[in-house]
């Protein structure tokens, strides 16, 4: 499992975008909010889900977990 301080700049952008959203976001919403390439967003979300910083409460929609919020508050 990744150390909580290992969040990359791109992962942090994604977590912050999700943290500011009122509802779970799709990849297109995250791309629009961060300006990152959709392939980058997709791979980073997969990594963030594996370490427990992002969850998927609805199919193809993503939200930040408590652990994810903690990671960006540091």
PyMOL Python script that loads the backbone (N, CA, C, O; Angstrom):
from pymol import cmd

cmd.read_pdbstr("""\
ATOM      1  N   UNK A   1       0.841  -1.194   0.000  1.00  0.00           N
ATOM      2  CA  UNK A   1       0.000   0.000   0.000  1.00  0.00           C
ATOM      3  C   UNK A   1       0.879   1.248   0.000  1.00  0.00           C
ATOM      4  O   UNK A   1       1.919   1.287   0.657  1.00  0.00           O
ATOM      5  N   UNK A   2       0.472   2.214  -0.704  1.00  0.00           N
ATOM      6  CA  UNK A   2       1.249   3.440  -0.849  1.00  0.00           C
ATOM      7  C   UNK A   2       1.206   4.276   0.428  1.00  0.00           C
ATOM      8  O   UNK A   2       0.205   4.307   1.143  1.00  0.00           O
ATOM      9  N   UNK A   3       2.309   4.942   0.686  1.00  0.00           N
ATOM     10  CA  UNK A   3       2.350   5.871   1.814  1.00  0.00           C
ATOM     11  C   UNK A   3       1.455   7.058   1.482  1.00  0.00           C
ATOM     12  O   UNK A   3       1.398   7.496   0.333  1.00  0.00           O
ATOM     13  N   UNK A   4       0.765   7.571   2.477  1.00  0.00           N
ATOM     14  CA  UNK A   4      -0.195   8.656   2.255  1.00  0.00           C
ATOM     15  C   UNK A   4       0.458   9.926   1.706  1.00  0.00           C
ATOM     16  O   UNK A   4      -0.211  10.742   1.071  1.00  0.00           O
ATOM     17  N   UNK A   5       1.756  10.096   1.945  1.00  0.00           N
ATOM     18  CA  UNK A   5       2.432  11.303   1.473  1.00  0.00           C
ATOM     19  C   UNK A   5       2.915  11.169   0.029  1.00  0.00           C
ATOM     20  O   UNK A   5       3.507  12.099  -0.518  1.00  0.00           O
ATOM     21  N   UNK A   6       2.664  10.010  -0.587  1.00  0.00           N
ATOM     22  CA  UNK A   6       3.139   9.751  -1.947  1.00  0.00           C
ATOM     23  C   UNK A   6       2.206  10.257  -3.043  1.00  0.00           C
ATOM     24  O   UNK A   6       2.350   9.863  -4.200  1.00  0.00           O
ATOM     25  N   UNK A   7       1.272  11.104  -2.708  1.00  0.00           N
ATOM     26  CA  UNK A   7       0.313  11.591  -3.701  1.00  0.00           C
ATOM     27  C   UNK A   7       1.039  12.507  -4.686  1.00  0.00           C
ATOM     28  O   UNK A   7       1.692  13.470  -4.287  1.00  0.00           O
ATOM     29  N   UNK A   8       0.916  12.194  -5.980  1.00  0.00           N
ATOM     30  CA  UNK A   8       1.571  13.018  -7.003  1.00  0.00           C
ATOM     31  C   UNK A   8       0.779  14.300  -7.208  1.00  0.00           C
ATOM     32  O   UNK A   8      -0.349  14.429  -6.731  1.00  0.00           O
ATOM     33  N   UNK A   9       1.373  15.235  -7.913  1.00  0.00           N
ATOM     34  CA  UNK A   9       0.690  16.505  -8.200  1.00  0.00           C
ATOM     35  C   UNK A   9      -0.603  16.254  -8.972  1.00  0.00           C
ATOM     36  O   UNK A   9      -1.627  16.876  -8.692  1.00  0.00           O
ATOM     37  N   UNK A  10      -0.556  15.340  -9.947  1.00  0.00           N
ATOM     38  CA  UNK A  10      -1.761  15.041 -10.735  1.00  0.00           C
ATOM     39  C   UNK A  10      -2.828  14.376  -9.871  1.00  0.00           C
ATOM     40  O   UNK A  10      -4.011  14.698  -9.986  1.00  0.00           O
ATOM     41  N   UNK A  11      -2.416  13.453  -9.008  1.00  0.00           N
ATOM     42  CA  UNK A  11      -3.378  12.796  -8.126  1.00  0.00           C
ATOM     43  C   UNK A  11      -4.007  13.817  -7.179  1.00  0.00           C
ATOM     44  O   UNK A  11      -5.203  13.761  -6.894  1.00  0.00           O
ATOM     45  N   UNK A  12      -3.192  14.744  -6.700  1.00  0.00           N
ATOM     46  CA  UNK A  12      -3.703  15.775  -5.792  1.00  0.00           C
ATOM     47  C   UNK A  12      -4.732  16.649  -6.510  1.00  0.00           C
ATOM     48  O   UNK A  12      -5.754  17.008  -5.924  1.00  0.00           O
ATOM     49  N   UNK A  13      -4.469  16.994  -7.782  1.00  0.00           N
ATOM     50  CA  UNK A  13      -5.433  17.785  -8.560  1.00  0.00           C
ATOM     51  C   UNK A  13      -6.772  17.053  -8.651  1.00  0.00           C
ATOM     52  O   UNK A  13      -7.832  17.657  -8.489  1.00  0.00           O
ATOM     53  N   UNK A  14      -6.712  15.756  -8.909  1.00  0.00           N
ATOM     54  CA  UNK A  14      -7.933  14.950  -9.039  1.00  0.00           C
ATOM     55  C   UNK A  14      -8.667  14.889  -7.700  1.00  0.00           C
ATOM     56  O   UNK A  14      -9.883  15.069  -7.648  1.00  0.00           O
ATOM     57  N   UNK A  15      -7.927  14.636  -6.618  1.00  0.00           N
ATOM     58  CA  UNK A  15      -8.551  14.577  -5.298  1.00  0.00           C
ATOM     59  C   UNK A  15      -9.200  15.907  -4.929  1.00  0.00           C
ATOM     60  O   UNK A  15     -10.298  15.939  -4.374  1.00  0.00           O
ATOM     61  N   UNK A  16      -8.512  17.001  -5.240  1.00  0.00           N
ATOM     62  CA  UNK A  16      -9.071  18.318  -4.923  1.00  0.00           C
ATOM     63  C   UNK A  16     -10.330  18.596  -5.740  1.00  0.00           C
ATOM     64  O   UNK A  16     -11.297  19.153  -5.221  1.00  0.00           O
ATOM     65  N   UNK A  17     -10.322  18.209  -7.016  1.00  0.00           N
ATOM     66  CA  UNK A  17     -11.508  18.396  -7.856  1.00  0.00           C
ATOM     67  C   UNK A  17     -12.688  17.600  -7.295  1.00  0.00           C
ATOM     68  O   UNK A  17     -13.812  18.099  -7.246  1.00  0.00           O
ATOM     69  N   UNK A  18     -12.427  16.367  -6.873  1.00  0.00           N
ATOM     70  CA  UNK A  18     -13.484  15.537  -6.302  1.00  0.00           C
ATOM     71  C   UNK A  18     -13.958  16.088  -4.957  1.00  0.00           C
ATOM     72  O   UNK A  18     -15.149  16.048  -4.648  1.00  0.00           O
ATOM     73  N   UNK A  19     -13.025  16.599  -4.168  1.00  0.00           N
ATOM     74  CA  UNK A  19     -13.374  17.140  -2.849  1.00  0.00           C
ATOM     75  C   UNK A  19     -14.265  18.378  -2.967  1.00  0.00           C
ATOM     76  O   UNK A  19     -15.098  18.631  -2.097  1.00  0.00           O
ATOM     77  N   UNK A  20     -14.088  19.147  -4.043  1.00  0.00           N
ATOM     78  CA  UNK A  20     -14.884  20.365  -4.237  1.00  0.00           C
ATOM     79  C   UNK A  20     -16.239  20.097  -4.899  1.00  0.00           C
ATOM     80  O   UNK A  20     -17.101  20.975  -4.936  1.00  0.00           O
ATOM     81  N   UNK A  21     -16.419  18.889  -5.416  1.00  0.00           N
ATOM     82  CA  UNK A  21     -17.686  18.544  -6.070  1.00  0.00           C
ATOM     83  C   UNK A  21     -18.725  18.144  -5.029  1.00  0.00           C
ATOM     84  O   UNK A  21     -18.397  17.509  -4.027  1.00  0.00           O
ATOM     85  N   UNK A  22     -19.974  18.516  -5.268  1.00  0.00           N
ATOM     86  CA  UNK A  22     -21.054  18.175  -4.344  1.00  0.00           C
ATOM     87  C   UNK A  22     -21.572  16.756  -4.555  1.00  0.00           C
ATOM     88  O   UNK A  22     -22.166  16.160  -3.656  1.00  0.00           O
ATOM     89  N   UNK A  23     -21.344  16.230  -5.738  1.00  0.00           N
ATOM     90  CA  UNK A  23     -21.822  14.886  -6.080  1.00  0.00           C
ATOM     91  C   UNK A  23     -20.681  14.110  -6.730  1.00  0.00           C
ATOM     92  O   UNK A  23     -19.716  14.715  -7.196  1.00  0.00           O
ATOM     93  N   UNK A  24     -20.776  12.773  -6.770  1.00  0.00           N
ATOM     94  CA  UNK A  24     -19.744  11.989  -7.460  1.00  0.00           C
ATOM     95  C   UNK A  24     -19.592  12.449  -8.912  1.00  0.00           C
ATOM     96  O   UNK A  24     -20.574  12.789  -9.571  1.00  0.00           O
ATOM     97  N   UNK A  25     -18.359  12.453  -9.398  1.00  0.00           N
ATOM     98  CA  UNK A  25     -18.042  12.966 -10.739  1.00  0.00           C
ATOM     99  C   UNK A  25     -17.622  11.855 -11.690  1.00  0.00           C
ATOM    100  O   UNK A  25     -17.017  10.860 -11.291  1.00  0.00           O
ATOM    101  N   UNK A  26     -17.958  12.053 -12.948  1.00  0.00           N
ATOM    102  CA  UNK A  26     -17.467  11.170 -13.992  1.00  0.00           C
ATOM    103  C   UNK A  26     -16.102  11.645 -14.466  1.00  0.00           C
ATOM    104  O   UNK A  26     -15.662  12.742 -14.120  1.00  0.00           O
ATOM    105  N   UNK A  27     -15.443  10.824 -15.251  1.00  0.00           N
ATOM    106  CA  UNK A  27     -14.118  11.169 -15.769  1.00  0.00           C
ATOM    107  C   UNK A  27     -14.125  12.486 -16.541  1.00  0.00           C
ATOM    108  O   UNK A  27     -13.199  13.286 -16.410  1.00  0.00           O
ATOM    109  N   UNK A  28     -15.169  12.716 -17.349  1.00  0.00           N
ATOM    110  CA  UNK A  28     -15.237  13.956 -18.129  1.00  0.00           C
ATOM    111  C   UNK A  28     -15.277  15.182 -17.230  1.00  0.00           C
ATOM    112  O   UNK A  28     -14.674  16.210 -17.541  1.00  0.00           O
ATOM    113  N   UNK A  29     -15.995  15.070 -16.103  1.00  0.00           N
ATOM    114  CA  UNK A  29     -16.063  16.187 -15.147  1.00  0.00           C
ATOM    115  C   UNK A  29     -14.683  16.470 -14.556  1.00  0.00           C
ATOM    116  O   UNK A  29     -14.288  17.623 -14.384  1.00  0.00           O
ATOM    117  N   UNK A  30     -13.964  15.397 -14.253  1.00  0.00           N
ATOM    118  CA  UNK A  30     -12.634  15.540 -13.658  1.00  0.00           C
ATOM    119  C   UNK A  30     -11.664  16.133 -14.676  1.00  0.00           C
ATOM    120  O   UNK A  30     -10.851  16.994 -14.336  1.00  0.00           O
ATOM    121  N   UNK A  31     -11.749  15.674 -15.919  1.00  0.00           N
ATOM    122  CA  UNK A  31     -10.910  16.233 -16.991  1.00  0.00           C
ATOM    123  C   UNK A  31     -11.180  17.734 -17.125  1.00  0.00           C
ATOM    124  O   UNK A  31     -10.248  18.531 -17.230  1.00  0.00           O
ATOM    125  N   UNK A  32     -12.459  18.113 -17.121  1.00  0.00           N
ATOM    126  CA  UNK A  32     -12.824  19.527 -17.258  1.00  0.00           C
ATOM    127  C   UNK A  32     -12.314  20.347 -16.070  1.00  0.00           C
ATOM    128  O   UNK A  32     -11.854  21.476 -16.244  1.00  0.00           O
ATOM    129  N   UNK A  33     -12.396  19.782 -14.873  1.00  0.00           N
ATOM    130  CA  UNK A  33     -11.989  20.514 -13.669  1.00  0.00           C
ATOM    131  C   UNK A  33     -10.474  20.648 -13.535  1.00  0.00           C
ATOM    132  O   UNK A  33      -9.978  21.640 -13.001  1.00  0.00           O
ATOM    133  N   UNK A  34      -9.736  19.636 -14.025  1.00  0.00           N
ATOM    134  CA  UNK A  34      -8.279  19.624 -13.813  1.00  0.00           C
ATOM    135  C   UNK A  34      -7.480  20.035 -15.046  1.00  0.00           C
ATOM    136  O   UNK A  34      -6.349  20.504 -14.926  1.00  0.00           O
ATOM    137  N   UNK A  35      -8.064  19.859 -16.228  1.00  0.00           N
ATOM    138  CA  UNK A  35      -7.322  20.132 -17.454  1.00  0.00           C
ATOM    139  C   UNK A  35      -6.356  19.016 -17.826  1.00  0.00           C
ATOM    140  O   UNK A  35      -5.570  19.158 -18.762  1.00  0.00           O
ATOM    141  N   UNK A  36      -6.414  17.901 -17.093  1.00  0.00           N
ATOM    142  CA  UNK A  36      -5.537  16.764 -17.396  1.00  0.00           C
ATOM    143  C   UNK A  36      -6.110  15.957 -18.555  1.00  0.00           C
ATOM    144  O   UNK A  36      -7.309  16.017 -18.830  1.00  0.00           O
ATOM    145  N   UNK A  37      -5.258  15.212 -19.222  1.00  0.00           N
ATOM    146  CA  UNK A  37      -5.678  14.329 -20.302  1.00  0.00           C
ATOM    147  C   UNK A  37      -6.570  13.217 -19.737  1.00  0.00           C
ATOM    148  O   UNK A  37      -6.359  12.762 -18.614  1.00  0.00           O
ATOM    149  N   UNK A  38      -7.564  12.783 -20.518  1.00  0.00           N
ATOM    150  CA  UNK A  38      -8.492  11.772 -20.005  1.00  0.00           C
ATOM    151  C   UNK A  38      -7.808  10.441 -19.688  1.00  0.00           C
ATOM    152  O   UNK A  38      -8.234   9.734 -18.775  1.00  0.00           O
ATOM    153  N   UNK A  39      -6.756  10.092 -20.428  1.00  0.00           N
ATOM    154  CA  UNK A  39      -6.029   8.850 -20.134  1.00  0.00           C
ATOM    155  C   UNK A  39      -5.282   8.962 -18.807  1.00  0.00           C
ATOM    156  O   UNK A  39      -5.199   7.997 -18.047  1.00  0.00           O
ATOM    157  N   UNK A  40      -4.747  10.138 -18.539  1.00  0.00           N
ATOM    158  CA  UNK A  40      -4.057  10.390 -17.265  1.00  0.00           C
ATOM    159  C   UNK A  40      -5.064  10.294 -16.123  1.00  0.00           C
ATOM    160  O   UNK A  40      -4.802   9.641 -15.113  1.00  0.00           O
ATOM    161  N   UNK A  41      -6.206  10.940 -16.285  1.00  0.00           N
ATOM    162  CA  UNK A  41      -7.248  10.904 -15.254  1.00  0.00           C
ATOM    163  C   UNK A  41      -7.666   9.462 -14.978  1.00  0.00           C
ATOM    164  O   UNK A  41      -7.788   9.065 -13.820  1.00  0.00           O
ATOM    165  N   UNK A  42      -7.881   8.689 -16.015  1.00  0.00           N
ATOM    166  CA  UNK A  42      -8.310   7.307 -15.866  1.00  0.00           C
ATOM    167  C   UNK A  42      -7.280   6.478 -15.088  1.00  0.00           C
ATOM    168  O   UNK A  42      -7.642   5.738 -14.173  1.00  0.00           O
ATOM    169  N   UNK A  43      -6.007   6.603 -15.449  1.00  0.00           N
ATOM    170  CA  UNK A  43      -4.974   5.818 -14.762  1.00  0.00           C
ATOM    171  C   UNK A  43      -4.774   6.275 -13.324  1.00  0.00           C
ATOM    172  O   UNK A  43      -4.543   5.454 -12.436  1.00  0.00           O
ATOM    173  N   UNK A  44      -4.860   7.572 -13.095  1.00  0.00           N
ATOM    174  CA  UNK A  44      -4.682   8.098 -11.735  1.00  0.00           C
ATOM    175  C   UNK A  44      -5.855   7.687 -10.843  1.00  0.00           C
ATOM    176  O   UNK A  44      -5.655   7.373  -9.669  1.00  0.00           O
ATOM    177  N   UNK A  45      -7.071   7.685 -11.385  1.00  0.00           N
ATOM    178  CA  UNK A  45      -8.226   7.261 -10.592  1.00  0.00           C
ATOM    179  C   UNK A  45      -8.078   5.795 -10.193  1.00  0.00           C
ATOM    180  O   UNK A  45      -8.367   5.426  -9.055  1.00  0.00           O
ATOM    181  N   UNK A  46      -7.631   4.967 -11.119  1.00  0.00           N
ATOM    182  CA  UNK A  46      -7.418   3.554 -10.809  1.00  0.00           C
ATOM    183  C   UNK A  46      -6.426   3.408  -9.663  1.00  0.00           C
ATOM    184  O   UNK A  46      -6.649   2.624  -8.741  1.00  0.00           O
ATOM    185  N   UNK A  47      -5.330   4.164  -9.720  1.00  0.00           N
ATOM    186  CA  UNK A  47      -4.322   4.114  -8.654  1.00  0.00           C
ATOM    187  C   UNK A  47      -4.891   4.625  -7.337  1.00  0.00           C
ATOM    188  O   UNK A  47      -4.641   4.041  -6.283  1.00  0.00           O
ATOM    189  N   UNK A  48      -5.656   5.715  -7.394  1.00  0.00           N
ATOM    190  CA  UNK A  48      -6.238   6.295  -6.181  1.00  0.00           C
ATOM    191  C   UNK A  48      -7.279   5.361  -5.548  1.00  0.00           C
ATOM    192  O   UNK A  48      -7.415   5.316  -4.326  1.00  0.00           O
ATOM    193  N   UNK A  49      -8.003   4.623  -6.380  1.00  0.00           N
ATOM    194  CA  UNK A  49      -8.963   3.650  -5.851  1.00  0.00           C
ATOM    195  C   UNK A  49      -8.232   2.524  -5.129  1.00  0.00           C
ATOM    196  O   UNK A  49      -8.678   2.066  -4.076  1.00  0.00           O
ATOM    197  N   UNK A  50      -7.105   2.075  -5.694  1.00  0.00           N
ATOM    198  CA  UNK A  50      -6.336   0.984  -5.089  1.00  0.00           C
ATOM    199  C   UNK A  50      -5.808   1.355  -3.707  1.00  0.00           C
ATOM    200  O   UNK A  50      -5.725   0.500  -2.826  1.00  0.00           O
ATOM    201  N   UNK A  51      -5.453   2.617  -3.513  1.00  0.00           N
ATOM    202  CA  UNK A  51      -4.918   3.022  -2.201  1.00  0.00           C
ATOM    203  C   UNK A  51      -6.010   3.571  -1.284  1.00  0.00           C
ATOM    204  O   UNK A  51      -5.735   4.007  -0.167  1.00  0.00           O
ATOM    205  N   UNK A  52      -7.246   3.544  -1.768  1.00  0.00           N
ATOM    206  CA  UNK A  52      -8.371   3.895  -0.905  1.00  0.00           C
ATOM    207  C   UNK A  52      -8.675   5.378  -0.789  1.00  0.00           C
ATOM    208  O   UNK A  52      -9.379   5.787   0.135  1.00  0.00           O
ATOM    209  N   UNK A  53      -8.161   6.196  -1.707  1.00  0.00           N
ATOM    210  CA  UNK A  53      -8.407   7.639  -1.649  1.00  0.00           C
ATOM    211  C   UNK A  53      -9.638   8.045  -2.453  1.00  0.00           C
ATOM    212  O   UNK A  53     -10.193   9.125  -2.252  1.00  0.00           O
ATOM    213  N   UNK A  54     -10.059   7.168  -3.368  1.00  0.00           N
ATOM    214  CA  UNK A  54     -11.224   7.434  -4.214  1.00  0.00           C
ATOM    215  C   UNK A  54     -12.122   6.202  -4.162  1.00  0.00           C
ATOM    216  O   UNK A  54     -11.636   5.071  -4.144  1.00  0.00           O
ATOM    217  N   UNK A  55     -13.423   6.427  -4.138  1.00  0.00           N
ATOM    218  CA  UNK A  55     -14.366   5.321  -4.243  1.00  0.00           C
ATOM    219  C   UNK A  55     -15.297   5.578  -5.424  1.00  0.00           C
ATOM    220  O   UNK A  55     -15.270   6.642  -6.041  1.00  0.00           O
ATOM    221  N   UNK A  56     -16.115   4.582  -5.719  1.00  0.00           N
ATOM    222  CA  UNK A  56     -17.041   4.702  -6.845  1.00  0.00           C
ATOM    223  C   UNK A  56     -18.444   4.337  -6.348  1.00  0.00           C
ATOM    224  O   UNK A  56     -18.887   3.198  -6.497  1.00  0.00           O
ATOM    225  N   UNK A  57     -19.139   5.321  -5.754  1.00  0.00           N
ATOM    226  CA  UNK A  57     -20.466   5.046  -5.204  1.00  0.00           C
ATOM    227  C   UNK A  57     -21.520   4.751  -6.268  1.00  0.00           C
ATOM    228  O   UNK A  57     -22.519   4.087  -5.990  1.00  0.00           O
ATOM    229  N   UNK A  58     -21.301   5.235  -7.465  1.00  0.00           N
ATOM    230  CA  UNK A  58     -22.199   5.003  -8.597  1.00  0.00           C
ATOM    231  C   UNK A  58     -21.315   4.575  -9.762  1.00  0.00           C
ATOM    232  O   UNK A  58     -20.196   5.069  -9.903  1.00  0.00           O
ATOM    233  N   UNK A  59     -21.808   3.659 -10.600  1.00  0.00           N
ATOM    234  CA  UNK A  59     -21.012   3.175 -11.722  1.00  0.00           C
ATOM    235  C   UNK A  59     -20.489   4.347 -12.557  1.00  0.00           C
ATOM    236  O   UNK A  59     -21.248   5.224 -12.968  1.00  0.00           O
ATOM    237  N   UNK A  60     -19.163   4.338 -12.798  1.00  0.00           N
ATOM    238  CA  UNK A  60     -18.480   5.353 -13.618  1.00  0.00           C
ATOM    239  C   UNK A  60     -18.501   6.754 -13.001  1.00  0.00           C
ATOM    240  O   UNK A  60     -18.255   7.734 -13.704  1.00  0.00           O
ATOM    241  N   UNK A  61     -18.783   6.862 -11.737  1.00  0.00           N
ATOM    242  CA  UNK A  61     -18.719   8.142 -11.022  1.00  0.00           C
ATOM    243  C   UNK A  61     -17.799   7.945  -9.818  1.00  0.00           C
ATOM    244  O   UNK A  61     -17.766   6.868  -9.221  1.00  0.00           O
ATOM    245  N   UNK A  62     -17.068   8.970  -9.476  1.00  0.00           N
ATOM    246  CA  UNK A  62     -16.067   8.837  -8.432  1.00  0.00           C
ATOM    247  C   UNK A  62     -16.217   9.917  -7.366  1.00  0.00           C
ATOM    248  O   UNK A  62     -16.633  11.044  -7.637  1.00  0.00           O
ATOM    249  N   UNK A  63     -15.865   9.531  -6.155  1.00  0.00           N
ATOM    250  CA  UNK A  63     -15.886  10.468  -5.041  1.00  0.00           C
ATOM    251  C   UNK A  63     -14.627  10.301  -4.219  1.00  0.00           C
ATOM    252  O   UNK A  63     -13.982   9.253  -4.276  1.00  0.00           O
ATOM    253  N   UNK A  64     -14.270  11.314  -3.459  1.00  0.00           N
ATOM    254  CA  UNK A  64     -13.080  11.243  -2.610  1.00  0.00           C
ATOM    255  C   UNK A  64     -13.486  10.641  -1.259  1.00  0.00           C
ATOM    256  O   UNK A  64     -14.549  10.956  -0.724  1.00  0.00           O
ATOM    257  N   UNK A  65     -12.628   9.774  -0.719  1.00  0.00           N
ATOM    258  CA  UNK A  65     -12.890   9.154   0.583  1.00  0.00           C
ATOM    259  C   UNK A  65     -12.314  10.034   1.693  1.00  0.00           C
ATOM    260  O   UNK A  65     -11.623  11.018   1.428  1.00  0.00           O
ATOM    261  N   UNK A  66     -12.608   9.663   2.930  1.00  0.00           N
ATOM    262  CA  UNK A  66     -12.048  10.397   4.076  1.00  0.00           C
ATOM    263  C   UNK A  66     -10.518  10.359   4.035  1.00  0.00           C
ATOM    264  O   UNK A  66      -9.858  11.354   4.335  1.00  0.00           O
ATOM    265  N   UNK A  67      -9.966   9.208   3.663  1.00  0.00           N
ATOM    266  CA  UNK A  67      -8.503   9.084   3.556  1.00  0.00           C
ATOM    267  C   UNK A  67      -7.953  10.000   2.455  1.00  0.00           C
ATOM    268  O   UNK A  67      -6.874  10.576   2.595  1.00  0.00           O
ATOM    269  N   UNK A  68      -8.707  10.124   1.365  1.00  0.00           N
ATOM    270  CA  UNK A  68      -8.308  11.012   0.276  1.00  0.00           C
ATOM    271  C   UNK A  68      -8.318  12.465   0.706  1.00  0.00           C
ATOM    272  O   UNK A  68      -7.416  13.232   0.369  1.00  0.00           O
ATOM    273  N   UNK A  69      -9.354  12.838   1.458  1.00  0.00           N
ATOM    274  CA  UNK A  69      -9.431  14.215   1.974  1.00  0.00           C
ATOM    275  C   UNK A  69      -8.268  14.505   2.913  1.00  0.00           C
ATOM    276  O   UNK A  69      -7.696  15.595   2.900  1.00  0.00           O
ATOM    277  N   UNK A  70      -7.930  13.509   3.729  1.00  0.00           N
ATOM    278  CA  UNK A  70      -6.814  13.670   4.664  1.00  0.00           C
ATOM    279  C   UNK A  70      -5.497  13.859   3.900  1.00  0.00           C
ATOM    280  O   UNK A  70      -4.649  14.655   4.303  1.00  0.00           O
ATOM    281  N   UNK A  71      -5.336  13.129   2.805  1.00  0.00           N
ATOM    282  CA  UNK A  71      -4.105  13.209   2.019  1.00  0.00           C
ATOM    283  C   UNK A  71      -3.901  14.589   1.416  1.00  0.00           C
ATOM    284  O   UNK A  71      -2.764  15.048   1.308  1.00  0.00           O
ATOM    285  N   UNK A  72      -4.981  15.264   1.019  1.00  0.00           N
ATOM    286  CA  UNK A  72      -4.816  16.592   0.412  1.00  0.00           C
ATOM    287  C   UNK A  72      -4.817  17.703   1.448  1.00  0.00           C
ATOM    288  O   UNK A  72      -4.517  18.852   1.125  1.00  0.00           O
ATOM    289  N   UNK A  73      -5.150  17.370   2.691  1.00  0.00           N
ATOM    290  CA  UNK A  73      -5.133  18.403   3.719  1.00  0.00           C
ATOM    291  C   UNK A  73      -3.744  18.592   4.319  1.00  0.00           C
ATOM    292  O   UNK A  73      -3.520  19.508   5.110  1.00  0.00           O
ATOM    293  N   UNK A  74      -2.816  17.719   3.936  1.00  0.00           N
ATOM    294  CA  UNK A  74      -1.454  17.789   4.481  1.00  0.00           C
ATOM    295  C   UNK A  74      -0.633  18.831   3.772  1.00  0.00           C
ATOM    296  O   UNK A  74       0.537  19.025   4.101  1.00  0.00           O
TER     297      UNK A  74
END
""", "prot")
cmd.dss("prot")
cmd.show_as("cartoon", "prot")
cmd.util.cbc("prot")
cmd.orient("prot")
